[in-house]
């Protein structure tokens, strides 16, 4: 995995020179103003990443900077610290944990890292009743279970304590000795 690179324009002159030296440049190659060094650093980073661009610094500035597929760029998702190469942004976006993902059940768009937690509480997720296995939205489950004919309920007659399905309780109550 590549190390995260700071955007060259946000670096100090000394930070740029230090990185250029680390890339093997010396002397006049690390001299100049920030305006001179930023494109040089971008070019060197791009070369190290596989950029095939060949041209003058003027051509680099005029037509290549800001477009190079091999330039590290910030992930467009808020909260993501990754700096994929420009050419890799679509692949990164497809798996970025900070990307919003549309819930297929409701109107929410949780972040990819929060999808499982959202699904666990989303009131529009389809769930099965534990008594009759009817499928309903989570938000309607409690109401259904309150009237489900297959739910077991306790006989309301004092001292009985027998359990029957809701559908079978009228027959039990008619025969119950604890009335």
C-alpha positions as CSV (number, residue, x, y, z in Angstrom):
1,X,0.0,0.0,0.0
2,X,1.3,3.4,-0.9
3,X,2.1,6.0,1.8
4,X,-0.3,9.0,1.9
5,X,1.3,11.9,0.1
6,X,0.5,15.5,1.1
7,X,-0.6,17.7,-1.9
8,X,2.5,19.4,-3.2
9,X,0.9,22.8,-3.2
10,X,0.2,22.5,0.6
11,X,3.8,21.7,1.5
12,X,6.5,24.2,2.5
13,X,9.5,24.7,0.3
14,X,11.7,22.8,2.8
15,X,9.2,19.8,2.8
16,X,9.2,19.8,-1.0
17,X,13.1,19.9,-1.1
18,X,13.3,17.1,1.5
19,X,10.9,14.9,-0.6
20,X,12.8,15.7,-3.8
21,X,16.1,14.7,-2.1
22,X,14.4,11.4,-1.0
23,X,13.5,10.8,-4.6
24,X,17.2,11.1,-5.6
25,X,17.3,14.7,-6.8
26,X,20.3,16.9,-5.7
27,X,21.7,20.4,-6.1
28,X,20.0,22.6,-8.7
29,X,17.2,20.0,-9.0
30,X,16.1,21.0,-5.5
31,X,16.7,24.7,-5.9
32,X,14.2,27.4,-6.7
33,X,11.0,28.9,-5.5
34,X,7.9,27.0,-4.4
35,X,6.5,27.8,-7.9
36,X,9.4,26.1,-9.4
37,X,9.5,23.1,-7.0
38,X,5.8,22.1,-6.9
39,X,5.7,21.0,-10.6
40,X,9.1,19.3,-10.2
41,X,7.7,17.3,-7.2
42,X,4.5,16.4,-9.0
43,X,6.5,15.3,-12.0
44,X,8.9,13.2,-9.9
45,X,6.0,11.6,-8.0
46,X,4.2,10.9,-11.2
47,X,7.4,9.3,-12.7
48,X,7.7,7.1,-9.6
49,X,4.1,6.1,-10.1
50,X,4.5,5.2,-13.7
51,X,3.6,8.4,-15.6
52,X,4.8,8.3,-19.2
53,X,4.7,12.1,-19.7
54,X,7.8,13.4,-21.5
55,X,8.1,17.2,-22.1
56,X,9.4,20.5,-20.8
57,X,8.5,22.0,-17.4
58,X,6.5,24.6,-19.4
59,X,4.5,21.8,-21.1
60,X,4.1,20.1,-17.8
61,X,2.7,23.3,-16.2
62,X,0.5,24.2,-19.3
63,X,-1.1,20.9,-20.1
64,X,-0.2,18.1,-17.7
65,X,-0.4,19.3,-14.1
66,X,-3.9,18.7,-12.7
67,X,-4.7,16.1,-15.4
68,X,-2.0,13.5,-14.9
69,X,-3.5,10.1,-14.2
70,X,-0.5,9.3,-12.0
71,X,-0.8,12.3,-9.7
72,X,-2.0,11.5,-6.2
73,X,-5.3,13.3,-5.5
74,X,-7.5,13.6,-2.5
75,X,-10.4,11.2,-2.2
76,X,-13.7,13.1,-2.9
77,X,-15.4,11.6,0.1
78,X,-15.5,13.7,3.2
79,X,-13.6,12.1,6.1
80,X,-11.4,9.9,3.8
81,X,-7.7,10.6,4.1
82,X,-6.7,8.4,1.1
83,X,-4.8,10.0,-1.8
84,X,-5.2,7.5,-4.7
85,X,-3.7,8.2,-8.1
86,X,-6.1,10.1,-10.3
87,X,-6.5,7.0,-12.5
88,X,-7.4,4.9,-9.4
89,X,-10.1,7.3,-8.0
90,X,-13.1,5.3,-9.5
91,X,-11.8,2.0,-8.1
92,X,-11.1,3.7,-4.7
93,X,-14.6,5.3,-4.7
94,X,-16.2,1.9,-5.3
95,X,-14.7,0.6,-2.0
96,X,-14.1,3.8,0.0
97,X,-15.4,3.4,3.6
98,X,-16.3,7.1,3.7
99,X,-18.6,6.9,0.6
100,X,-22.3,7.3,1.1
101,X,-24.3,4.2,0.0
102,X,-28.0,4.3,-0.8
103,X,-30.0,2.0,1.5
104,X,-32.1,-0.3,-0.8
105,X,-34.9,-0.2,1.8
106,X,-35.3,3.5,2.8
107,X,-34.2,7.0,1.7
108,X,-31.0,7.1,3.9
109,X,-27.5,7.0,2.6
110,X,-25.2,5.8,5.4
111,X,-21.4,5.7,4.9
112,X,-20.2,2.3,3.5
113,X,-18.5,1.6,6.9
114,X,-21.9,2.1,8.7
115,X,-24.1,0.0,6.3
116,X,-24.3,-3.0,8.6
117,X,-25.3,-0.9,11.6
118,X,-27.9,1.0,9.5
119,X,-29.3,-2.3,8.3
120,X,-29.6,-3.6,11.9
121,X,-31.8,-0.6,12.8
122,X,-33.5,0.4,9.5
123,X,-37.2,0.3,10.1
124,X,-37.9,-0.4,6.4
125,X,-35.9,-3.7,6.3
126,X,-38.0,-6.8,5.7
127,X,-38.1,-9.1,8.7
128,X,-40.1,-12.3,9.5
129,X,-42.4,-12.7,12.4
130,X,-41.0,-15.3,14.8
131,X,-44.4,-16.8,15.3
132,X,-45.9,-17.2,11.8
133,X,-42.9,-16.2,9.5
134,X,-45.0,-13.6,7.6
135,X,-42.6,-11.0,6.1
136,X,-43.2,-7.4,7.0
137,X,-41.2,-4.2,7.5
138,X,-39.4,-3.9,10.8
139,X,-41.5,-0.8,11.7
140,X,-44.8,-2.9,11.4
141,X,-43.5,-6.0,13.2
142,X,-44.5,-5.0,16.8
143,X,-48.1,-4.2,15.7
144,X,-48.3,-7.5,13.8
145,X,-47.0,-9.5,16.7
146,X,-49.6,-7.9,18.9
147,X,-52.3,-9.5,16.9
148,X,-50.5,-12.5,15.3
149,X,-52.8,-15.6,15.6
150,X,-49.7,-17.9,16.1
151,X,-48.1,-15.9,18.9
152,X,-48.3,-17.7,22.3
153,X,-50.1,-15.9,25.0
154,X,-50.9,-16.7,28.6
155,X,-54.4,-17.4,29.7
156,X,-55.8,-14.3,31.4
157,X,-57.8,-16.3,33.9
158,X,-56.4,-15.8,37.4
159,X,-54.4,-18.9,38.5
160,X,-54.3,-20.6,35.1
161,X,-51.0,-19.7,33.6
162,X,-51.6,-22.0,30.5
163,X,-50.1,-20.8,27.2
164,X,-51.8,-21.2,23.9
165,X,-51.6,-19.5,20.5
166,X,-53.7,-16.4,20.2
167,X,-56.0,-18.2,17.8
168,X,-56.4,-21.2,20.2
169,X,-57.0,-19.1,23.3
170,X,-60.8,-18.8,22.9
171,X,-61.2,-22.6,22.9
172,X,-58.9,-22.9,26.0
173,X,-60.8,-20.2,27.9
174,X,-64.1,-21.9,27.1
175,X,-62.8,-25.0,28.8
176,X,-60.6,-23.4,31.5
177,X,-61.3,-24.4,35.1
178,X,-59.8,-21.1,36.4
179,X,-62.6,-18.8,35.3
